[in-house]
Amino acid sequence: MSRENEIQLDGSEVTVIKAIGLSGGEVDGKTLLERLPDFVLAELVDTLHGLVAQAYVESDKGSYHRKEEFEKTHFHVNPSYAHDLKDALNPRPEPKKSRRVRRE
């Protein structure tokens, strides 16, 4: 059984969220490109658009398709989802339910 609000992230989303950080601070696009050298700009933009569409990440601009626009855009994790995202990045196994039954 899983929790209803459990967030499912793919590998690139996990990598991007870790690069942004869960502390609530902002990161600009230029810094993200430096932190994620294996990402092609188009892949990074596509991943961020998905995270923004799900409201997990917020940005100060709506459009950032060109490299110049992207580098000047600031991103941060939505504080409303920070706790759930932290759980998604570091999943803890659910405790097993005891099969003991108290009888009266």
N, C-alpha and C positions, 0 to 999 in steps of 0.2 A: 504494500500500500504506500502511495506517495501522497505528500501534502498537496492540497489544491493549488497553492501559490508557488509551487516549485518552478523555478526558471530553468529552461533547457537552453544551453548555449552550444554553438559549434566551436571548433578549435580556433578559427580566426576571431570570433567574437570574444572568446576568453582572452586571447592574446592582446586584443585591442583594449579591453577593459582593464587588464593588468597594466598596460602601458599608460593608460589615463590615470589609474589609481582610484581607490575608493575613499580617499580622505576628504573629498569635496573640493579640492583645489582644481583650478583650471589648467589645461594644457593646450598650447597652440598647435596648429597643424604642422608647423616646421619641426617642433620638438617631437611630435609623434613620428614623423618621417625619419628622424634621427634615431629614435628608440626602436623603430621597426624597419631596419634596413632590408629585410627579406621581402617586405610587402611592396608590390607595385602600386603606384598612386591610385589607379583605377580600382584595384582590389580593396585598398584601405578605404577609399571613398564609398564603395559599395557596402562594405561591412558597417561603416559608420552610419550610412543612410538607413540600414536595417535596424541598428540599435536606436537611432533617433526615432524611427517610425514606431518602435515598440516602447518608446519613452524611457528606456534605460539610460540613455545618454542625451544630454542637451547641448545645443550649440548656439552661438550668438548670431549666426547667419543661416539663412535657409538654403542658400546655394553656394556650393564650393566645389565646382567641377574642374576648374583650371587650377594649376599648381599655385599660382600667385594668390588666388582667393583662398585656397585650402590652407596655405601656410599662415595666413592672417586670421583664420577662424579659430575660436577658442571652444574647447570641449570640456565637459565635466559630467561625472556620473550623477544622475538624478538622485537627490538625497532620499526620496521616497522609496527607491528601490535598492539603496546601498546595502542594507542588511540582507535582503534576499539574494542580491548578486554575490555578496560575500559567501553566503551558504552555497551558491551554485559553483563558485570557484573552488571552494574547499568543502566538498560534501562530507557530511558526517553520517555514518550509518545509523539508521533508526534503531533505537533499542528494541530488543526482542520482547514481545509481550509474554508475560508469565502465563503458563498454562494452568497454574494453580487456581482453584476456585474455592472461595471461602464458603463453607456450608454452615448453616445455623441450625 
